Amino acid sequence: MAKFRGKSIILILIIILNMCFSYNFASGLPIFRNKDKENKIRYNEKVYPKAVYLTFDDGPSINNTKKIVQILKENNVRGTFFIIGALADENSEVFQELYKNNMCIAVHTYSHDYKEIYKSPESYMEDLKKCNDVIRRSIKKEPVSYIRIPGGAYNKVSNGNTMKKIREMLKEENINYVGWNICSNDALGKNVPAYKIKNNVIKQSKKISEKSKILVVLMHDSYYKKTTVEALPDIIKYYKDEGYVFKTFDEIIASEYEELVKSKIVNK
């Protein structure tokens, strides 16, 4: 009987420990049960006073993605690239450059065809999975569990009920969807002048920094965004001069996650 009781106690302890590793009781934050460390929220790591996440959507492109990667490398900075799976297939060599240069690779969409992906929640999740599969096949590892929804989580091109269900499904799957609090506005045209992109970022950063010490900057590395490339060195210099630490979504820590959720940048 004593032997049985001892085994029961051990079993209970194992269950409790397992719960502790899959859930943080202090903050209520889920830790992703993914074998890849990149998909976990990191605890007990250094907290920086000011952090900036440079993010790039709609690549990889044959002309601008490599240039952006080179600028980031020269400045010892990493970026998060929310990729289009079809373009990763089409421009596989460029896509590999992201991986080889240790950039954070995340899912945006496979097709970027709003009519198709927003036909139903199932259509969206199918597109998401297809993009996931491209990344997994190409770099032999899982993408981070942070994605960016095409057009944003409350876009105007889809049915409101469809988007609500999509957001619910993503949360059920422990997939975080990421917005932004700094918009470069480089998507307003094919050749938005570089000085305007730079000024947009700096002006918004000064305003947002008054209430948040974590900035998520939306830019694009698609085919026509050559002026984004031109503006990037000055944008990086501004953040360095202001004392920001550059972060990516494969190294997010718990306090940053909490702040981004609280400010509705993540999982709005």
C-alpha beads as a LAMMPS data file, in Angstrom:
LAMMPS data file: protein, C-alpha beads

268 atoms
267 bonds

1 atom types
1 bond types

-500.0 500.0 xlo xhi
-500.0 500.0 ylo yhi
-500.0 500.0 zlo zhi

Masses

1 110.0

Atoms # bond

1 1 1 0.000 0.000 0.000
2 1 1 2.844 2.394 0.916
3 1 1 4.572 1.558 -2.366
4 1 1 1.369 2.350 -4.308
5 1 1 0.923 5.611 -2.383
6 1 1 4.521 6.591 -3.194
7 1 1 4.001 5.983 -6.909
8 1 1 0.818 8.077 -6.808
9 1 1 2.651 11.000 -5.212
10 1 1 5.385 10.823 -7.866
11 1 1 2.769 10.759 -10.628
12 1 1 1.014 13.809 -9.165
13 1 1 4.322 15.698 -8.952
14 1 1 5.087 14.917 -12.595
15 1 1 1.674 16.245 -13.645
16 1 1 2.173 19.452 -11.629
17 1 1 5.643 20.028 -13.087
18 1 1 4.313 19.485 -16.583
19 1 1 1.609 22.099 -15.954
20 1 1 4.203 24.554 -14.724
21 1 1 6.261 24.178 -17.876
22 1 1 3.249 24.662 -20.127
23 1 1 1.726 27.578 -18.208
24 1 1 3.052 30.507 -16.257
25 1 1 0.853 30.955 -13.198
26 1 1 2.146 34.390 -12.322
27 1 1 1.256 36.036 -15.616
28 1 1 -1.278 33.677 -17.153
29 1 1 0.716 33.516 -20.394
30 1 1 0.725 30.335 -22.449
31 1 1 4.069 28.893 -23.487
32 1 1 3.849 27.254 -26.859
33 1 1 4.247 23.486 -26.785
34 1 1 6.510 23.477 -29.820
35 1 1 9.787 21.596 -29.975
36 1 1 11.416 24.648 -31.520
37 1 1 12.662 27.101 -28.864
38 1 1 11.766 30.025 -31.125
39 1 1 8.081 29.439 -30.554
40 1 1 8.267 29.923 -26.801
41 1 1 7.876 33.114 -24.823
42 1 1 11.139 33.620 -23.023
43 1 1 11.235 34.238 -19.308
44 1 1 14.061 35.398 -17.037
45 1 1 15.851 37.273 -19.815
46 1 1 17.105 40.827 -19.762
47 1 1 14.426 43.508 -20.028
48 1 1 15.407 46.533 -22.096
49 1 1 14.016 50.019 -21.417
50 1 1 13.130 50.557 -25.093
51 1 1 12.691 47.925 -27.807
52 1 1 11.863 48.162 -31.489
53 1 1 10.691 45.375 -33.774
54 1 1 11.419 46.062 -37.452
55 1 1 8.967 44.027 -39.533
56 1 1 8.741 43.542 -43.286
57 1 1 5.703 42.219 -45.178
58 1 1 5.000 40.865 -48.662
59 1 1 8.392 39.444 -49.630
60 1 1 10.664 37.907 -50.502
61 1 1 11.217 39.961 -53.657
62 1 1 14.028 39.428 -56.142
63 1 1 15.278 43.010 -55.883
64 1 1 14.607 44.529 -52.455
65 1 1 14.774 41.716 -49.894
66 1 1 18.511 41.085 -50.327
67 1 1 19.225 44.817 -50.081
68 1 1 17.256 45.073 -46.844
69 1 1 19.050 42.048 -45.407
70 1 1 22.406 43.597 -46.320
71 1 1 21.518 46.883 -44.586
72 1 1 20.391 45.007 -41.475
73 1 1 23.624 42.977 -41.442
74 1 1 25.785 46.078 -41.828
75 1 1 24.057 47.567 -38.796
76 1 1 24.161 44.336 -36.758
77 1 1 20.364 44.297 -36.644
78 1 1 17.838 41.522 -37.244
79 1 1 14.354 41.919 -38.672
80 1 1 11.133 39.901 -38.736
81 1 1 9.957 39.006 -42.242
82 1 1 6.284 38.085 -42.666
83 1 1 6.518 36.246 -45.938
84 1 1 4.212 35.366 -48.823
85 1 1 4.582 31.629 -49.374
86 1 1 4.055 31.779 -53.140
87 1 1 6.912 34.287 -53.428
88 1 1 9.129 32.156 -51.199
89 1 1 8.552 29.319 -53.664
90 1 1 9.137 31.588 -56.636
91 1 1 12.200 33.330 -55.182
92 1 1 13.641 30.421 -53.239
93 1 1 17.245 31.639 -53.427
94 1 1 16.305 35.001 -51.925
95 1 1 14.204 33.285 -49.273
96 1 1 17.200 31.195 -48.273
97 1 1 19.156 34.431 -47.750
98 1 1 16.769 35.314 -44.928
99 1 1 17.495 32.032 -43.206
100 1 1 21.251 32.095 -43.846
101 1 1 21.479 35.585 -42.370
102 1 1 19.552 34.634 -39.225
103 1 1 16.488 36.752 -39.873
104 1 1 13.241 35.887 -38.123
105 1 1 10.899 34.210 -40.612
106 1 1 7.165 34.366 -39.975
107 1 1 3.943 33.701 -41.872
108 1 1 1.973 36.400 -43.656
109 1 1 -0.009 34.456 -46.262
110 1 1 0.548 31.996 -49.086
111 1 1 -1.413 33.669 -51.868
112 1 1 -2.231 37.188 -50.588
113 1 1 -5.447 36.828 -52.600
114 1 1 -8.039 38.481 -50.369
115 1 1 -11.024 37.056 -52.258
116 1 1 -9.759 33.521 -51.841
117 1 1 -8.378 33.562 -48.317
118 1 1 -11.354 35.409 -46.833
119 1 1 -14.058 33.274 -48.467
120 1 1 -14.362 31.467 -45.137
121 1 1 -12.389 30.866 -41.933
122 1 1 -11.434 27.462 -43.332
123 1 1 -10.043 29.074 -46.507
124 1 1 -7.902 31.369 -44.393
125 1 1 -6.561 28.539 -42.231
126 1 1 -5.806 26.479 -45.350
127 1 1 -3.804 29.373 -46.799
128 1 1 -1.994 29.799 -43.480
129 1 1 -1.080 26.116 -43.359
130 1 1 0.171 26.217 -46.947
131 1 1 2.522 29.089 -46.088
132 1 1 3.639 27.249 -42.947
133 1 1 4.435 24.214 -45.067
134 1 1 6.564 26.272 -47.470
135 1 1 8.674 27.602 -44.617
136 1 1 8.981 24.209 -42.956
137 1 1 9.998 22.546 -46.210
138 1 1 12.486 25.260 -47.164
139 1 1 14.365 25.804 -43.913
140 1 1 13.646 22.470 -42.175
141 1 1 12.219 24.130 -39.082
142 1 1 8.962 25.583 -37.809
143 1 1 8.205 29.277 -38.310
144 1 1 7.592 31.292 -35.164
145 1 1 4.065 31.258 -33.746
146 1 1 3.557 34.914 -34.634
147 1 1 1.792 35.700 -37.878
148 1 1 0.484 38.811 -39.591
149 1 1 -2.993 38.676 -41.083
150 1 1 -3.181 40.158 -44.621
151 1 1 -4.733 43.608 -44.353
152 1 1 -4.674 43.403 -40.566
153 1 1 -6.878 41.635 -38.032
154 1 1 -9.760 44.089 -38.595
155 1 1 -9.394 44.722 -42.309
156 1 1 -12.106 46.255 -44.491
157 1 1 -11.918 43.689 -47.297
158 1 1 -13.381 40.724 -45.438
159 1 1 -16.639 39.881 -43.718
160 1 1 -16.621 40.879 -40.048
161 1 1 -17.995 37.545 -38.860
162 1 1 -15.402 35.696 -40.927
163 1 1 -12.590 37.711 -39.369
164 1 1 -13.963 37.174 -35.879
165 1 1 -13.953 33.418 -36.406
166 1 1 -10.425 33.556 -37.859
167 1 1 -9.156 35.393 -34.783
168 1 1 -10.835 32.836 -32.528
169 1 1 -9.322 29.936 -34.464
170 1 1 -5.840 31.442 -34.279
171 1 1 -6.114 31.839 -30.509
172 1 1 -7.326 28.252 -30.164
173 1 1 -4.186 27.131 -32.014
174 1 1 -1.885 29.317 -29.848
175 1 1 -0.930 31.371 -32.909
176 1 1 -0.379 35.035 -32.127
177 1 1 -1.372 37.595 -34.729
178 1 1 0.747 40.732 -34.842
179 1 1 -0.278 44.248 -35.787
180 1 1 1.860 47.376 -35.521
181 1 1 1.940 50.732 -33.762
182 1 1 4.286 52.413 -36.243
183 1 1 3.264 52.452 -39.915
184 1 1 5.848 53.615 -42.445
185 1 1 3.050 54.193 -44.996
186 1 1 5.314 52.764 -47.677
187 1 1 2.278 50.838 -48.988
188 1 1 0.447 54.003 -50.049
189 1 1 2.097 53.865 -53.477
190 1 1 4.834 52.253 -55.541
191 1 1 7.361 55.016 -54.938
192 1 1 6.565 56.848 -51.728
193 1 1 9.564 59.176 -51.313
194 1 1 12.174 57.830 -48.900
195 1 1 12.161 61.022 -46.827
196 1 1 8.395 60.640 -46.267
197 1 1 8.811 57.032 -45.117
198 1 1 11.578 58.076 -42.736
199 1 1 9.582 61.048 -41.417
200 1 1 6.457 58.908 -40.940
201 1 1 8.389 56.440 -38.823
202 1 1 10.187 59.063 -36.734
203 1 1 7.104 61.227 -36.150
204 1 1 4.964 58.281 -35.072
205 1 1 7.765 56.837 -32.932
206 1 1 8.113 60.064 -30.970
207 1 1 4.380 60.115 -30.328
208 1 1 3.962 56.427 -29.434
209 1 1 7.093 56.381 -27.239
210 1 1 5.299 58.702 -24.808
211 1 1 2.993 55.843 -23.800
212 1 1 4.803 52.679 -24.929
213 1 1 8.446 51.644 -24.820
214 1 1 7.922 48.875 -27.382
215 1 1 7.544 49.781 -31.038
216 1 1 6.501 47.466 -33.872
217 1 1 7.290 49.055 -37.228
218 1 1 5.447 48.019 -40.395
219 1 1 7.457 48.160 -43.616
220 1 1 7.494 46.147 -46.843
221 1 1 10.184 44.340 -48.823
222 1 1 8.049 43.689 -51.903
223 1 1 9.081 44.377 -55.489
224 1 1 8.208 48.087 -55.737
225 1 1 9.500 49.188 -52.329
226 1 1 12.919 50.499 -53.357
227 1 1 12.335 53.714 -51.406
228 1 1 11.820 51.645 -48.259
229 1 1 15.336 50.320 -48.857
230 1 1 16.594 53.885 -49.222
231 1 1 14.904 55.026 -46.004
232 1 1 15.977 52.060 -43.872
233 1 1 19.537 53.166 -42.918
234 1 1 18.238 56.474 -41.524
235 1 1 15.421 54.678 -39.666
236 1 1 17.911 52.314 -38.039
237 1 1 20.191 55.232 -37.147
238 1 1 17.303 57.081 -35.501
239 1 1 16.464 54.117 -33.263
240 1 1 20.113 53.558 -32.357
241 1 1 20.550 57.238 -31.486
242 1 1 17.421 57.058 -29.311
243 1 1 18.753 54.055 -27.388
244 1 1 16.403 51.377 -28.712
245 1 1 17.332 47.702 -28.694
246 1 1 16.319 45.855 -31.867
247 1 1 14.233 42.735 -31.277
248 1 1 12.557 40.021 -33.363
249 1 1 9.586 37.771 -32.679
250 1 1 11.739 34.715 -32.100
251 1 1 13.318 36.376 -29.057
252 1 1 10.335 38.067 -27.459
253 1 1 10.294 37.984 -23.667
254 1 1 7.297 37.721 -21.339
255 1 1 7.162 41.386 -20.316
256 1 1 7.251 42.506 -23.968
257 1 1 4.537 40.009 -24.857
258 1 1 2.358 41.266 -22.007
259 1 1 2.871 44.878 -23.091
260 1 1 2.065 44.131 -26.751
261 1 1 -1.095 42.249 -25.786
262 1 1 -2.117 45.007 -23.376
263 1 1 -1.587 47.687 -26.046
264 1 1 -3.488 45.525 -28.588
265 1 1 -0.579 45.126 -30.964
266 1 1 -0.687 41.361 -30.473
267 1 1 -3.983 39.425 -30.485
268 1 1 -6.205 42.496 -30.682

Bonds

1 1 1 2
2 1 2 3
3 1 3 4
4 1 4 5
5 1 5 6
6 1 6 7
7 1 7 8
8 1 8 9
9 1 9 10
10 1 10 11
11 1 11 12
12 1 12 13
13 1 13 14
14 1 14 15
15 1 15 16
16 1 16 17
17 1 17 18
18 1 18 19
19 1 19 20
20 1 20 21
21 1 21 22
22 1 22 23
23 1 23 24
24 1 24 25
25 1 25 26
26 1 26 27
27 1 27 28
28 1 28 29
29 1 29 30
30 1 30 31
31 1 31 32
32 1 32 33
33 1 33 34
34 1 34 35
35 1 35 36
36 1 36 37
37 1 37 38
38 1 38 39
39 1 39 40
40 1 40 41
41 1 41 42
42 1 42 43
43 1 43 44
44 1 44 45
45 1 45 46
46 1 46 47
47 1 47 48
48 1 48 49
49 1 49 50
50 1 50 51
51 1 51 52
52 1 52 53
53 1 53 54
54 1 54 55
55 1 55 56
56 1 56 57
57 1 57 58
58 1 58 59
59 1 59 60
60 1 60 61
61 1 61 62
62 1 62 63
63 1 63 64
64 1 64 65
65 1 65 66
66 1 66 67
67 1 67 68
68 1 68 69
69 1 69 70
70 1 70 71
71 1 71 72
72 1 72 73
73 1 73 74
74 1 74 75
75 1 75 76
76 1 76 77
77 1 77 78
78 1 78 79
79 1 79 80
80 1 80 81
81 1 81 82
82 1 82 83
83 1 83 84
84 1 84 85
85 1 85 86
86 1 86 87
87 1 87 88
88 1 88 89
89 1 89 90
90 1 90 91
91 1 91 92
92 1 92 93
93 1 93 94
94 1 94 95
95 1 95 96
96 1 96 97
97 1 97 98
98 1 98 99
99 1 99 100
100 1 100 101
101 1 101 102
102 1 102 103
103 1 103 104
104 1 104 105
105 1 105 106
106 1 106 107
107 1 107 108
108 1 108 109
109 1 109 110
110 1 110 111
111 1 111 112
112 1 112 113
113 1 113 114
114 1 114 115
115 1 115 116
116 1 116 117
117 1 117 118
118 1 118 119
119 1 119 120
120 1 120 121
121 1 121 122
122 1 122 123
123 1 123 124
124 1 124 125
125 1 125 126
126 1 126 127
127 1 127 128
128 1 128 129
129 1 129 130
130 1 130 131
131 1 131 132
132 1 132 133
133 1 133 134
134 1 134 135
135 1 135 136
136 1 136 137
137 1 137 138
138 1 138 139
139 1 139 140
140 1 140 141
141 1 141 142
142 1 142 143
143 1 143 144
144 1 144 145
145 1 145 146
146 1 146 147
147 1 147 148
148 1 148 149
149 1 149 150
150 1 150 151
151 1 151 152
152 1 152 153
153 1 153 154
154 1 154 155
155 1 155 156
156 1 156 157
157 1 157 158
158 1 158 159
159 1 159 160
160 1 160 161
161 1 161 162
162 1 162 163
163 1 163 164
164 1 164 165
165 1 165 166
166 1 166 167
167 1 167 168
168 1 168 169
169 1 169 170
170 1 170 171
171 1 171 172
172 1 172 173
173 1 173 174
174 1 174 175
175 1 175 176
176 1 176 177
177 1 177 178
178 1 178 179
179 1 179 180
180 1 180 181
181 1 181 182
182 1 182 183
183 1 183 184
184 1 184 185
185 1 185 186
186 1 186 187
187 1 187 188
188 1 188 189
189 1 189 190
190 1 190 191
191 1 191 192
192 1 192 193
193 1 193 194
194 1 194 195
195 1 195 196
196 1 196 197
197 1 197 198
198 1 198 199
199 1 199 200
200 1 200 201
201 1 201 202
202 1 202 203
203 1 203 204
204 1 204 205
205 1 205 206
206 1 206 207
207 1 207 208
208 1 208 209
209 1 209 210
210 1 210 211
211 1 211 212
212 1 212 213
213 1 213 214
214 1 214 215
215 1 215 216
216 1 216 217
217 1 217 218
218 1 218 219
219 1 219 220
220 1 220 221
221 1 221 222
222 1 222 223
223 1 223 224
224 1 224 225
225 1 225 226
226 1 226 227
227 1 227 228
228 1 228 229
229 1 229 230
230 1 230 231
231 1 231 232
232 1 232 233
233 1 233 234
234 1 234 235
235 1 235 236
236 1 236 237
237 1 237 238
238 1 238 239
239 1 239 240
240 1 240 241
241 1 241 242
242 1 242 243
243 1 243 244
244 1 244 245
245 1 245 246
246 1 246 247
247 1 247 248
248 1 248 249
249 1 249 250
250 1 250 251
251 1 251 252
252 1 252 253
253 1 253 254
254 1 254 255
255 1 255 256
256 1 256 257
257 1 257 258
258 1 258 259
259 1 259 260
260 1 260 261
261 1 261 262
262 1 262 263
263 1 263 264
264 1 264 265
265 1 265 266
266 1 266 267
267 1 267 268
